[in-house]
Amino acid sequence: MKRRDGSCLFEMGVLSKTGRLTPSGVIGPRIRGGSRRSAGSSCIQRAAIPNERVTHTQTDIVERQFLSLQDATSSAYGAGAQTTYDAFKRLDAAWSDMKTRKIHGIPPKTVRTTLDELPATPAIDVIVAGGTLGVLTAMALQKRGMRTVLIERGRVAGRDQDWNVSREELDLYVEAGVLTKEQAEACVTVEFNPIKAGFYGYEDISTRDVLNLGVSPRALIASVVENYVEAGGVLLEGSSLDEVWVHPNGVQVRFQQQAGKEEGKGEGDDGGKLAIAGKLFIDSMGNASPVVRQIRHGSKPDGVCMVVGSCCRGFDEDKNTSGDIIRTIEPSDAENRVQLFWEAFPAGSGPRDRTTYMFSYMDADKSRPSFQELMSMYWNKMPGRYWYWQRRQRRQRRQ
């Protein structure tokens, strides 16, 4: 399928009354711990795809859809389609390893404890590692008069894909002094109501003002970083955590700082090992944190939430005004041992754009589906896609 500007998009086969929808980007997949429907509720409610194990042909669909985006320029695609698909395969390999691995080697020792005291009580109150979410914590603490340092391996920047929040949640950042009211409003890209929930075989439930704002993480994080530096916070970008030593009177955080090109070194070169002491260390590095790896070494998570999705363009602007916070379109999939859930919200990138997710909660048993299989299920079970397939079949029979 071609855009009007001639760039290629993969075909999803979803229809609205205005014509076929075209995906404007692939989102995810991702694994997350513990939380989107198309523009008409009837479209999702009518979908009912027979359960079937993903075949080689269906798996090829996923690769074709990723690779067809290779000429796209939107940052929603990451650094090109091939890179996105490579990241997809790496995540799937990590998921497979998590399900099947039995030997994990020597546990990492990122956090160490010593009885030796630091020479003096640290002047820094809190050291936060992990910038994208950590800057929110660091700014709130800095606003309360604490001296903080924020360490980030790369740059502190938000992604392009919207975050969905409630107005009440966004207002909490203002109350905490993390954002001004004007900055918070400038981050809102779309607002919509009502919000619906629906389960297969039951009537919809409708509510309002729940995750009904689309917020630009890029704009939000940029504003918080600006406020943090102005408030006197110390931001150390390009700094990779090495070790955390816990002393009786504080913590010493050792990190590797990457030298910038202005210092005569290429990006990524060794800029030196440094250390900083504080009274408290907060880990905001997420699931990939070396601290988390040390704590969970050799153990599977009790549960995961596997998520795949895409952002599509072409919905009827007048109907693309509500969100679906959770929805099922069929009974649980007994063959694949999963219950599939759907979410969908208008996207802030345009009034005809909509983000749709399919997700499922499960344990890390080796029988659980791969991301490749889950993404294939997503495309084949996409409610509008099945609706379009039904219409095409009826037309062919009439002919």
RALIN-V879374 format. One record per helix or strand. SS is the DSSP state (H for helix, E for strand). FROM is the first residue (numbers start at 1). LEN is the number of residues. If there is no record, write none. Layout:
ss->SS from->FROM len->LEN
ss->SS from->FROM len->LEN
//
This chain:
ss->E from->2 len->1
ss->E from->8 len->1
ss->E from->11 len->6
ss->E from->19 len->14
ss->H from->41 len->5
ss->H from->56 len->12
ss->H from->75 len->3
ss->H from->81 len->20
ss->E from->111 len->3
ss->E from->124 len->6
ss->H from->131 len->13
ss->E from->148 len->5
ss->E from->163 len->3
ss->H from->167 len->9
ss->H from->181 len->7
ss->E from->188 len->4
ss->E from->195 len->4
ss->E from->205 len->3
ss->E from->213 len->3
ss->H from->217 len->14
ss->E from->234 len->4
ss->E from->239 len->9
ss->E from->250 len->9
ss->H from->261 len->3
ss->E from->270 len->14
ss->H from->286 len->3
ss->H from->290 len->6
ss->E from->304 len->10
ss->E from->323 len->5
ss->E from->333 len->1
ss->E from->338 len->1
ss->E from->341 len->6
ss->E from->353 len->10
ss->H from->371 len->11
ss->H from->383 len->16
//
